[in-house]
Structures are given as structure tokens and as C-alpha cells.
């Protein structure tokens, strides 16, 4: 530890001598903390604004939760110092994430959100003008471009909206930062940076903090250093400069995050400003993470309605004796002759007047515009009033020449003197044979969807565990030279002369952090396809917070569209409970369509997509997967896309598609109807089996074995949500004498049945029952015994094809 007055530094675990000497020079050189009178007056003015803002809110809305900053008012000058120094070093875009404590103050005095827009949030009579349900004021974000008054340079500030899961925005901020760096060609983080704020307990206790830190050194995830600011509510009124030793997260945390930690007493504003200057300079010099620990206290409880004396009586007796930091610093400057008392009081009066005038203007606001709080605007993508430029989607098909060209590149090595593995040579040879036969499997369909979008200038980013090769060794988007260490080739970046870049990157062993990162990356631009693939579908549950709080509900809460794609390998194949189910029932439960209402819409298919909160599909053919990926970009708006992807179908000889299914004029099929003998004589069909995904192939095989092709029709529901009411109604009318059965390989309390049944009943106006054929209810997603798996499969296939299964039932 190296010490100045009220400052403690942890860096001895750093094994770089230059970095250690740099830190020593900054903190051990005598007289380094010297401030001019002008700098002191600026600091005082910033403290006045920070303090009086909270006092104003308390006076006007004393019974409202606002999660104020009392006890750490120095945070505002701290953040402004980091931004000033970073701007001086060339940064022109700062992206921030923080919990709710002090958020309104940061919005007002750092981002410079109009005060009247903040104050009107306290008016319970305001009506919301935008679509969606909105969110509480201390969760909202903001985007603002302004002049930095200290450096006289333009700077853009974005504060990302955040749920009550305090650290959940960490990876989101980092992903957005990485995207903004990528789009402006900032390969070293000199133009775009991030600042993350933390609470002390969350910083020490939330695993997502460490998942995010551990992304910082991965090439496709690094943002080249982040300034982390911890609002440490523990012991700020001590005068012991070694107060860091009492912190709940001392050296162990510093070693884990591999970043220097600068502890500073928040009751010493000049020490805080100095430390923040050093932190910003560290980040710009070494492009590494750094932590500023503001050791302070909280005058109120968890929020303004909480009474902390219930549980911490002695601590809060001490806290209530403390003078506010503004009062102490003002007294210091008056005693030094830097300002006099009238000047200080005039500064307070001036800001109080600003607040009062803003409050008066806020009373004129009649409507609450959530869009005014958007943290990631997409200029030019929507009309000026935020609407899609059309409500149509063009054909997602491609011309034959492009399909053949992409297929040729996908089955070759586009660089010279590059030796690939012998097993991979066989895979590429098989691909070439498929292309020559005008046929694609799953991997080729993905290749063609990606490659075609790259030609159209759409950047594609595919991220996840082992995605370069593919969990099931089917993708191989990165080739490795067998003779030269670390020499690689990405053929997809050799498709077209002026194509967009393709980024494919194996992530760390993280779902929560990496999915949050990719969500943030997708926030930055609508003209990119950002894809996260789970190693197995069920692994998404460790990222459930990102799915629930951001992906599912982000547009409803924050009017923020997002086109992220989740690829979730799914299928019951006898591999046990942990690698079978992507838990489709969870995604379907969170879909916002009404099961009891048949939508009456013009442009039914596109309008449904616009109204939904996300799209859920389970494709049974490579061509349909190709189309849904391309549709994701060709739509005039953005929605998250959840795809339950196959495992065994990757190599299934029948899971092939012809080029004919991908040519101009073709499109994604929400429903694939029966096209065999049953469709030739629909009046003679006795049963219609509705299904989705892989089970289709087991059903067709069983039907063929039983010679029931004319008796049983099989209809595939490829898009589960929004539910294709219109197309399924046509299927119902087509087979007037058939009973209706939903068939799935998942257990009855899982999968799709509880979602599909009420919607299918609504579709047919409850004219017939909808029966069930599938596995019985169970606690686990699948059996761990292969024999039991096959027994269960045959049992529900028997139910599906026994035309007497449901006789006598009602």
C-alpha cells in the first residue's frame, strides 16, 4: 500500500514494473495534490449542484423514493473529473452504467438531462405517450451529446438503463462500448470508453462483476480499460488514511479483478478529484481497468422511506453528527480565502433558482415521453416520430449465383499454403458435394444466411462458448493451420471485395456476462446481426437475468428495440437431463400475445411481429433457418429472436433443403403444411398432428412404417410466437373430418403444449378438442437412461398414431 492523506492504493499484485513505478510516482511524490484557486472553485460549484439537487428533491417530494446520493455527494465531481480528463486525452464518447443510488443526480449534473424532464417524473398524473409499460425514474437511461466546458471538446454521454439487479448492466455497458469502438475504428479504446459504478456490497458479492472483469483481456471483448467507481457505504467519516483495511473487499478483490484499487475518503473532495484524475490517466496510458473506491456513508437508509436506526443505531448516531461534505469544504475554502461567504451563498442561490424555474416548467408537461430517456438512439433507422419506415418485409431469398458462390467459399480454403486437419478436409469435401447438388445442410444454410448479409453491408458477430468450431463440430468458421501455431483463417471474410466484416469469437466460460455483453453490442446499431449461441440450450438459465430484465421486457420498459439472436441447441436425444431442453416453455410463457384473442390485423405476419416482445421459432429445415436469420435484418424494426436449434438434425440425411427453397421469391414459412398423400385427399384425413422442430422427422418415419400417409397429416409450426393463428386456421378448415393433436417430445408440463393449446383452441373457435401426444409430466427435462428414453418415445408415438387413442374422451 502507498499512502497520501486520505488515500490508500493497492497495486502490489501487479507484476509490471513500469506500471508499479507509475503508480508510486503519482502517489508518493511530495506535493502532487496541488489545486489552483480556480480548480477549487469549480469543485465547490460541482458540490453545490450535487448537494442542492438532492436537497431540492427532498424538500419537494419528501415521501418519494429517489435513492439519493446523500453521504456521497462527491460522486458528481468525481465522475465529471474522470470525463474531463478522458476528454482531454481524446475520448469523445463515454458510456456509463450504474445502480439506482444517485442516478437522478448523475442524469441531472453529469449527463445534463433537462431538470424539468426529471422533475415531471414525480408527477403521478402524467400520461405515458409511448408504447410499452415504462419503468421507475431511477432505472432510466439517457443519451446526450454536448460540449465539455473544461476541454471545449464535443463529448457524447450515454447512461444505460438498468433494472433493480444492481450489477446487471455491467456487461451490457461493456458490449455497447465495444460496439461503438468497433464502428468508429477505435481499436485501442482511445475514442470510446466506459465508466461503471458499483455499490460496495454488490461489487464484492455479485458474480457478474467478475464475469465482466474477466472479459477485459479477451481480444473480441476487451474495451481497453474501464474506470470502475465504487460507492462504498461503510466508514467514510474516519480520518484514518488506512481506512481501506476496514473495507469489506480489500486485497483479495483487487487480485481477482487484476486492477489497481485507489481507496479515497469521500469527505475529502480534493483527494477524490486527484484520485479520479489519476484513474482516468491510468486508463488512457495503459488501457487497463482501474477501481476508484469512494469510502463514504449513506445518510438515509436503503431509500428515503427506510429507517436505518432500526438495525444500525450506533453507526447512524455517528453519521448524523457529521457535517455534509459541502459545508466542510466551503468552510475550508472560506478559511483559505479562495471564496468568501457571500460568494458561496450566491452559488447556492443560483442553483436553487435554476431548480425552481425547472420545476415551474415541469408543471406544463402533460405527457410523459419515455423516448426522451432512450440510451441508444438509432438515427435514420426509424421515421422522425420513431415509427418503422414500412410495414413490409421483402423476400428473404437469394439468387442462385450468390448461393453457389457462398457454398464454394464455405467448402474451400481461400488462402494459399494453409494446411487444414484431415478430418476437416472431409467435411469441406462433403460441403462441396452438397453445393454441387444444389443442396444445403444446417451448417451451409447458416453460412449462406451470414454470407449474404455480409454482402449487403451487415456486420455479423457470433459469440459464445466454442462457436468458432461449433459445439457439435459442424460449423468450422475458423480454420487452423496444422503446421503454423496460431495461424488462422476465417473464410467468411473472403467472400466479397467490399463486404462487411464477420466476427466470430469463442467467449469465456460465462453465460450471464457474455449474453449481457452481446445484448449491449446489439444496442449500438440496428444494422448488425448479433448472435449468441449457448453451448447447450439449457445453459441459458445462468443468464436468466439478462433474458428476463433486458431481452424479454427491454422494449416495454425503455422503448429500446434490440435485434439480438439467441441460438439454443435443443432436443430429446437420450443424452440426459442437462443437455436436452432449452426450456422453450419459459420463453413462451413470457410472450406477450393473448391466447384468447384471434388478432384482427392488416399485414398479419409483419404486424404481429411488430406488436410482439420477441420472436420464438423452432425450424425443421435448413432453408427455413436461412430465411428466419435473413428476415431478422430485412424487417423494418428489430425484435429479439429466440431459435431452438437442432443437434442430431445437423447431420440427419433428411434434414436437407434444396436451393429452390432459398431462391428469390421464397421466404420464411411460419407454418409448413402437409404436402404428401394426406394433402391430396384432405377430406379423408382422420388426424392432424401439429408439431414443431425435430420431432417431425420421428413422426414421418413412424407414419411411413405404419403406412398411414393418407390418414394422418403432419403440420409443422415453425414460428411459435407470435402464434400463426391465420395459417393454422387454414389448416383446420382443410381437414374437416380430422381430430387435432399437438405432439411434442418434451414432457407435458414443459415444451410448447401449455402455450399452443389455448391459442389453437382460439384459432378454431373451440370447435374441437386439441389432444396431447407426448411425454408425461416430469420434474427433470429428460431421463438419464437411454432405454427409458426410447420407451417414452415409442409410447407417445403409439398415442399419436393410434386413431382410437382419444375415443370416449371429452
TAVENSUL-V418241 format. One record per residue. RES is the residue in one small letter. PSI is psi in degrees with one decimal (* if undefined). Layout:
res:RES psi:PSI
res:RES psi:PSI
//
This chain:
res:x psi:138.5
res:x psi:141.6
res:x psi:135.6
res:x psi:176.2
res:x psi:126.1
res:x psi:15.7
res:x psi:135.2
res:x psi:138.7
res:x psi:132.7
res:x psi:118.9
res:x psi:5.0
res:x psi:-15.5
res:x psi:-12.1
res:x psi:127.3
res:x psi:19.7
res:x psi:114.0
res:x psi:-39.9
res:x psi:-42.8
res:x psi:-41.1
res:x psi:-43.8
res:x psi:-35.5
res:x psi:-45.4
res:x psi:-43.6
res:x psi:-42.1
res:x psi:-36.5
res:x psi:-28.4
res:x psi:-14.7
res:x psi:-4.1
res:x psi:125.8
res:x psi:138.9
res:x psi:17.4
res:x psi:-27.1
res:x psi:72.1
res:x psi:129.5
res:x psi:139.3
res:x psi:163.2
res:x psi:-37.2
res:x psi:-41.3
res:x psi:-36.4
res:x psi:-38.7
res:x psi:-37.7
res:x psi:-43.9
res:x psi:-42.5
res:x psi:-43.6
res:x psi:-38.7
res:x psi:-37.2
res:x psi:-37.0
res:x psi:-47.7
res:x psi:-43.6
res:x psi:-45.5
res:x psi:-47.5
res:x psi:-27.3
res:x psi:-47.6
res:x psi:-40.8
res:x psi:-36.2
res:x psi:-46.8
res:x psi:-38.6
res:x psi:-38.6
res:x psi:-40.3
res:x psi:-33.2
res:x psi:65.5
res:x psi:-23.2
res:x psi:10.4
res:x psi:139.9
res:x psi:133.0
res:x psi:-7.2
res:x psi:61.6
res:x psi:173.1
res:x psi:5.5
res:x psi:126.9
res:x psi:-18.4
res:x psi:43.4
res:x psi:-20.1
res:x psi:-9.7
res:x psi:-37.2
res:x psi:-51.8
res:x psi:-31.2
res:x psi:-50.5
res:x psi:-41.6
res:x psi:-33.1
res:x psi:-45.3
res:x psi:-43.2
res:x psi:-42.7
res:x psi:-50.2
res:x psi:-41.3
res:x psi:-40.2
res:x psi:-41.0
res:x psi:-32.1
res:x psi:1.0
res:x psi:-3.6
res:x psi:134.3
res:x psi:7.0
res:x psi:121.1
res:x psi:125.6
res:x psi:129.6
res:x psi:149.6
res:x psi:143.6
res:x psi:158.5
res:x psi:-170.2
res:x psi:-21.5
res:x psi:118.0
res:x psi:3.3
res:x psi:-43.1
res:x psi:-36.9
res:x psi:-41.9
res:x psi:-43.4
res:x psi:-41.0
res:x psi:-45.7
res:x psi:-6.4
res:x psi:-56.1
res:x psi:-29.0
res:x psi:46.8
res:x psi:141.9
res:x psi:131.5
res:x psi:-36.4
res:x psi:-30.8
res:x psi:-32.2
res:x psi:-46.8
res:x psi:-35.6
res:x psi:-15.3
res:x psi:-18.6
res:x psi:-5.7
res:x psi:110.6
res:x psi:-9.3
res:x psi:-7.8
res:x psi:138.7
res:x psi:141.6
res:x psi:131.2
res:x psi:-21.3
res:x psi:165.1
res:x psi:160.4
res:x psi:175.7
res:x psi:-13.8
res:x psi:-175.7
res:x psi:166.6
res:x psi:155.2
res:x psi:-30.1
res:x psi:14.5
res:x psi:-9.3
res:x psi:155.5
res:x psi:-168.7
res:x psi:148.5
res:x psi:131.1
res:x psi:136.1
res:x psi:126.8
res:x psi:176.3
res:x psi:130.2
res:x psi:119.1
res:x psi:-24.2
res:x psi:-43.5
res:x psi:-11.9
res:x psi:30.1
res:x psi:147.7
res:x psi:137.1
res:x psi:141.9
res:x psi:131.3
res:x psi:133.2
res:x psi:124.4
res:x psi:117.3
res:x psi:135.2
res:x psi:149.6
res:x psi:141.3
res:x psi:-173.3
res:x psi:-6.4
res:x psi:100.0
res:x psi:-40.4
res:x psi:6.5
res:x psi:-25.9
res:x psi:-8.7
res:x psi:-58.2
res:x psi:-27.5
res:x psi:-46.1
res:x psi:-43.1
res:x psi:-38.8
res:x psi:-42.4
res:x psi:-40.5
res:x psi:-45.6
res:x psi:-41.1
res:x psi:-45.9
res:x psi:-37.5
res:x psi:-43.3
res:x psi:-46.9
res:x psi:-24.1
res:x psi:9.4
res:x psi:25.2
res:x psi:82.8
res:x psi:-9.7
res:x psi:4.3
res:x psi:29.3
res:x psi:-18.8
res:x psi:-32.1
res:x psi:134.0
res:x psi:169.2
res:x psi:150.2
res:x psi:129.5
res:x psi:129.6
res:x psi:144.4
res:x psi:152.9
res:x psi:156.0
res:x psi:-44.7
res:x psi:-40.8
res:x psi:-38.2
res:x psi:-39.0
res:x psi:-32.4
res:x psi:-17.9
res:x psi:121.5
res:x psi:-26.4
res:x psi:-26.2
res:x psi:-44.2
res:x psi:-34.4
res:x psi:-40.7
res:x psi:-44.6
res:x psi:-40.5
res:x psi:-7.0
res:x psi:-14.8
res:x psi:-20.3
res:x psi:3.1
res:x psi:133.0
res:x psi:-41.3
res:x psi:5.1
res:x psi:-17.5
res:x psi:140.3
res:x psi:11.6
res:x psi:40.6
res:x psi:132.7
res:x psi:141.3
res:x psi:116.2
res:x psi:131.2
res:x psi:118.9
res:x psi:122.5
res:x psi:98.7
res:x psi:108.1
res:x psi:27.4
res:x psi:-65.3
res:x psi:39.5
res:x psi:-13.4
res:x psi:4.7
res:x psi:153.4
res:x psi:3.3
res:x psi:118.6
res:x psi:-15.0
res:x psi:27.0
res:x psi:-20.8
res:x psi:-23.9
res:x psi:-21.6
res:x psi:-2.2
res:x psi:148.7
res:x psi:-7.0
res:x psi:75.2
res:x psi:-127.9
res:x psi:-34.4
res:x psi:-44.6
res:x psi:-41.8
res:x psi:-40.8
res:x psi:-40.1
res:x psi:-43.6
res:x psi:-8.9
res:x psi:47.0
res:x psi:144.7
res:x psi:144.7
res:x psi:124.8
res:x psi:107.5
res:x psi:134.8
res:x psi:140.0
res:x psi:119.2
res:x psi:-7.6
res:x psi:-0.3
res:x psi:88.8
res:x psi:-37.0
res:x psi:-37.9
res:x psi:-39.7
res:x psi:-47.8
res:x psi:-40.6
res:x psi:-47.0
res:x psi:-41.0
res:x psi:-36.2
res:x psi:-44.7
res:x psi:-41.8
res:x psi:-44.6
res:x psi:-37.0
res:x psi:-38.4
res:x psi:-48.0
res:x psi:-41.4
res:x psi:-23.3
res:x psi:-48.2
res:x psi:-10.2
res:x psi:47.6
res:x psi:159.7
res:x psi:152.6
res:x psi:147.2
res:x psi:127.1
res:x psi:119.9
res:x psi:102.3
res:x psi:101.4
res:x psi:107.9
res:x psi:-150.5
res:x psi:169.1
res:x psi:116.3
res:x psi:-35.5
res:x psi:-177.9
res:x psi:-153.6
res:x psi:-37.2
res:x psi:-178.4
res:x psi:-17.1
res:x psi:-4.6
res:x psi:142.7
res:x psi:101.7
res:x psi:-18.9
res:x psi:-19.1
res:x psi:-40.9
res:x psi:-20.1
res:x psi:61.3
res:x psi:-43.6
res:x psi:-42.5
res:x psi:-43.4
res:x psi:-18.3
res:x psi:-40.0
res:x psi:-42.4
res:x psi:-40.6
res:x psi:-10.7
res:x psi:-14.0
res:x psi:134.9
res:x psi:143.0
res:x psi:149.2
res:x psi:-32.8
res:x psi:-45.0
res:x psi:-44.7
res:x psi:-43.3
res:x psi:-38.4
res:x psi:-43.5
res:x psi:-38.7
res:x psi:-47.2
res:x psi:-34.4
res:x psi:-43.0
res:x psi:-28.8
res:x psi:-8.6
res:x psi:13.0
res:x psi:-41.4
res:x psi:163.1
res:x psi:170.3
res:x psi:-43.9
res:x psi:-39.1
res:x psi:-41.6
res:x psi:-46.3
res:x psi:-31.9
res:x psi:-37.4
res:x psi:-40.5
res:x psi:-46.6
res:x psi:-38.7
res:x psi:-43.5
res:x psi:-37.1
res:x psi:-40.3
res:x psi:-41.1
res:x psi:-43.8
res:x psi:-42.9
res:x psi:-41.2
res:x psi:-37.6
res:x psi:-37.6
res:x psi:-41.6
res:x psi:-41.9
res:x psi:-33.8
res:x psi:-25.0
res:x psi:-15.7
res:x psi:-13.6
res:x psi:125.5
res:x psi:-20.6
res:x psi:138.8
res:x psi:117.7
res:x psi:105.9
res:x psi:-31.1
res:x psi:-20.9
res:x psi:-12.1
res:x psi:19.4
res:x psi:130.7
res:x psi:-11.9
res:x psi:74.9
res:x psi:152.8
res:x psi:82.3
res:x psi:131.5
res:x psi:-14.4
res:x psi:-40.5
res:x psi:173.1
res:x psi:173.4
res:x psi:-27.9
res:x psi:15.8
res:x psi:15.3
res:x psi:155.4
res:x psi:148.9
res:x psi:-14.6
res:x psi:175.2
res:x psi:41.0
res:x psi:160.3
res:x psi:123.7
res:x psi:170.4
res:x psi:140.9
res:x psi:8.8
res:x psi:166.1
res:x psi:156.8
res:x psi:158.2
res:x psi:-38.7
res:x psi:-43.4
res:x psi:-41.7
res:x psi:-45.6
res:x psi:-40.4
res:x psi:-46.3
res:x psi:-41.6
res:x psi:-36.9
res:x psi:-44.6
res:x psi:-38.8
res:x psi:-20.8
res:x psi:20.7
res:x psi:175.4
res:x psi:110.6
res:x psi:4.8
res:x psi:154.4
res:x psi:158.0
res:x psi:45.2
res:x psi:116.5
res:x psi:118.7
res:x psi:165.5
res:x psi:144.5
res:x psi:-38.2
res:x psi:-35.1
res:x psi:-32.2
res:x psi:-39.4
res:x psi:-38.5
res:x psi:-44.4
res:x psi:-35.2
res:x psi:-42.1
res:x psi:-40.2
res:x psi:-44.6
res:x psi:-38.9
res:x psi:-40.0
res:x psi:-44.7
res:x psi:-41.7
res:x psi:-28.7
res:x psi:9.3
res:x psi:44.9
res:x psi:148.9
res:x psi:146.0
res:x psi:-169.7
res:x psi:-44.9
res:x psi:-39.0
res:x psi:-37.2
res:x psi:-43.1
res:x psi:-44.0
res:x psi:-43.2
res:x psi:-36.0
res:x psi:-48.7
res:x psi:-49.7
res:x psi:-38.1
res:x psi:-36.9
res:x psi:-34.7
res:x psi:-38.2
res:x psi:-33.0
res:x psi:8.3
res:x psi:15.1
res:x psi:116.2
res:x psi:137.5
res:x psi:134.0
res:x psi:118.6
res:x psi:123.9
res:x psi:151.4
res:x psi:-179.3
res:x psi:117.7
res:x psi:30.6
res:x psi:-21.7
res:x psi:-46.0
res:x psi:-36.4
res:x psi:133.4
res:x psi:-37.8
res:x psi:22.4
res:x psi:42.6
res:x psi:-18.8
res:x psi:-61.3
res:x psi:56.0
res:x psi:-14.1
res:x psi:120.5
res:x psi:142.9
res:x psi:125.9
res:x psi:128.1
res:x psi:-9.2
res:x psi:-17.2
res:x psi:119.1
res:x psi:132.7
res:x psi:14.5
res:x psi:121.7
res:x psi:164.7
res:x psi:134.7
res:x psi:95.9
res:x psi:-31.2
res:x psi:-17.9
res:x psi:9.2
res:x psi:27.7
res:x psi:-48.5
res:x psi:151.9
res:x psi:-41.6
res:x psi:35.5
res:x psi:162.2
res:x psi:156.8
res:x psi:149.9
res:x psi:124.3
res:x psi:119.6
res:x psi:126.5
res:x psi:126.7
res:x psi:129.5
res:x psi:175.3
res:x psi:172.0
res:x psi:68.7
res:x psi:140.1
res:x psi:-51.5
res:x psi:-56.0
res:x psi:-44.9
res:x psi:-41.2
res:x psi:-40.4
res:x psi:-40.5
res:x psi:-46.6
res:x psi:-34.8
res:x psi:-45.5
res:x psi:-38.9
res:x psi:-41.4
res:x psi:-22.0
res:x psi:-27.2
res:x psi:-32.0
res:x psi:140.2
res:x psi:-11.8
res:x psi:45.4
res:x psi:146.4
res:x psi:110.0
res:x psi:121.2
res:x psi:129.0
res:x psi:127.9
res:x psi:127.0
res:x psi:145.6
res:x psi:-44.6
res:x psi:150.4
res:x psi:-35.9
res:x psi:-11.9
res:x psi:-12.5
res:x psi:-17.1
res:x psi:-19.4
res:x psi:-6.2
res:x psi:22.9
res:x psi:-32.8
res:x psi:-43.7
res:x psi:-40.6
res:x psi:-47.8
res:x psi:-49.3
res:x psi:-27.6
res:x psi:-55.3
res:x psi:-50.0
res:x psi:-44.4
res:x psi:3.4
res:x psi:-41.2
res:x psi:-39.5
res:x psi:-38.4
res:x psi:-39.5
res:x psi:9.8
res:x psi:37.8
res:x psi:107.9
res:x psi:154.2
res:x psi:132.7
res:x psi:24.0
res:x psi:146.3
res:x psi:130.8
res:x psi:121.2
res:x psi:116.9
res:x psi:99.2
res:x psi:130.8
res:x psi:143.5
res:x psi:139.6
res:x psi:107.3
res:x psi:21.7
res:x psi:19.5
res:x psi:10.0
res:x psi:174.8
res:x psi:-20.9
res:x psi:-16.6
res:x psi:29.4
res:x psi:-53.5
res:x psi:132.7
res:x psi:10.8
res:x psi:57.1
res:x psi:-28.2
res:x psi:-30.1
res:x psi:-43.3
res:x psi:-40.7
res:x psi:-33.9
res:x psi:-29.9
res:x psi:5.1
res:x psi:143.3
res:x psi:9.1
res:x psi:154.4
res:x psi:121.0
res:x psi:-17.0
res:x psi:5.5
res:x psi:124.4
res:x psi:114.0
res:x psi:137.7
res:x psi:96.3
res:x psi:145.7
res:x psi:154.5
res:x psi:56.7
res:x psi:-52.2
res:x psi:-43.2
res:x psi:-39.6
res:x psi:-38.0
res:x psi:-43.2
res:x psi:-39.6
res:x psi:-34.8
res:x psi:-16.1
res:x psi:165.3
res:x psi:-24.7
res:x psi:165.7
res:x psi:132.1
res:x psi:122.3
res:x psi:155.9
res:x psi:94.1
res:x psi:146.1
res:x psi:-7.3
res:x psi:149.2
res:x psi:-38.1
res:x psi:-40.7
res:x psi:-34.5
res:x psi:-43.7
res:x psi:-47.1
res:x psi:-40.5
res:x psi:-30.7
res:x psi:-44.7
res:x psi:-37.9
res:x psi:-31.9
res:x psi:-32.6
res:x psi:-33.9
res:x psi:-15.4
res:x psi:149.4
res:x psi:11.8
res:x psi:177.6
res:x psi:134.2
res:x psi:146.4
res:x psi:143.6
res:x psi:121.7
res:x psi:119.3
res:x psi:119.4
res:x psi:107.8
res:x psi:157.5
res:x psi:167.9
res:x psi:-68.2
res:x psi:-28.8
res:x psi:-16.8
res:x psi:-29.0
res:x psi:12.7
res:x psi:126.1
res:x psi:-23.2
res:x psi:-12.7
res:x psi:67.8
res:x psi:153.6
res:x psi:148.2
res:x psi:152.7
res:x psi:-30.3
res:x psi:-28.2
res:x psi:2.2
res:x psi:8.8
res:x psi:169.5
res:x psi:138.0
res:x psi:-17.5
res:x psi:164.0
res:x psi:174.0
res:x psi:132.7
res:x psi:111.7
res:x psi:-34.1
res:x psi:135.4
res:x psi:108.0
res:x psi:165.7
res:x psi:135.9
res:x psi:15.2
res:x psi:-156.8
res:x psi:-35.0
res:x psi:-35.1
res:x psi:-18.8
res:x psi:-27.6
res:x psi:71.5
res:x psi:-29.4
res:x psi:-25.1
res:x psi:-3.5
res:x psi:131.2
res:x psi:-22.4
res:x psi:140.4
res:x psi:123.0
res:x psi:117.6
res:x psi:135.8
res:x psi:178.5
res:x psi:142.0
res:x psi:-148.6
res:x psi:-32.6
res:x psi:-22.4
res:x psi:-41.4
res:x psi:-34.6
res:x psi:-37.0
res:x psi:-43.5
res:x psi:-37.3
res:x psi:-44.9
res:x psi:-40.6
res:x psi:-41.6
res:x psi:-41.6
res:x psi:-38.9
res:x psi:-1.1
res:x psi:50.1
res:x psi:24.9
res:x psi:-29.3
res:x psi:-17.7
res:x psi:-28.9
res:x psi:123.2
res:x psi:144.8
res:x psi:118.8
res:x psi:127.1
res:x psi:123.7
res:x psi:100.4
res:x psi:-37.5
res:x psi:112.1
res:x psi:-39.7
res:x psi:131.2
res:x psi:145.7
res:x psi:132.4
res:x psi:63.6
res:x psi:-46.2
res:x psi:-43.5
res:x psi:-35.7
res:x psi:-28.1
res:x psi:-39.5
res:x psi:-40.1
res:x psi:-39.5
res:x psi:-45.0
res:x psi:-27.0
res:x psi:-32.5
res:x psi:78.5
res:x psi:-21.6
res:x psi:9.4
res:x psi:145.8
res:x psi:160.8
res:x psi:129.0
res:x psi:129.1
res:x psi:126.3
res:x psi:129.6
res:x psi:155.8
res:x psi:-13.3
res:x psi:166.4
res:x psi:156.7
res:x psi:-34.9
res:x psi:4.5
res:x psi:-169.4
res:x psi:-136.4
res:x psi:-12.3
res:x psi:-49.1
res:x psi:-24.9
res:x psi:-44.3
res:x psi:-42.6
res:x psi:-53.0
res:x psi:-32.9
res:x psi:-36.9
res:x psi:-37.5
res:x psi:-40.3
res:x psi:-40.4
res:x psi:-44.1
res:x psi:11.9
res:x psi:35.6
res:x psi:32.9
res:x psi:-25.5
res:x psi:160.3
res:x psi:157.3
res:x psi:110.4
res:x psi:168.8
res:x psi:132.3
res:x psi:117.1
res:x psi:-170.6
res:x psi:154.9
res:x psi:163.3
res:x psi:146.6
res:x psi:157.8
res:x psi:-41.6
res:x psi:154.4
res:x psi:-27.3
res:x psi:158.4
res:x psi:153.3
res:x psi:0.9
res:x psi:123.4
res:x psi:-39.8
res:x psi:-43.3
res:x psi:-38.1
res:x psi:-47.8
res:x psi:-35.6
res:x psi:-44.6
res:x psi:-42.1
res:x psi:-48.4
res:x psi:-33.2
res:x psi:-46.4
res:x psi:-21.9
res:x psi:-38.1
res:x psi:-42.7
res:x psi:-42.2
res:x psi:-35.8
res:x psi:-1.4
res:x psi:107.7
res:x psi:-8.5
res:x psi:6.6
res:x psi:-37.0
res:x psi:11.9
res:x psi:138.1
res:x psi:-5.0
res:x psi:155.1
res:x psi:*
//
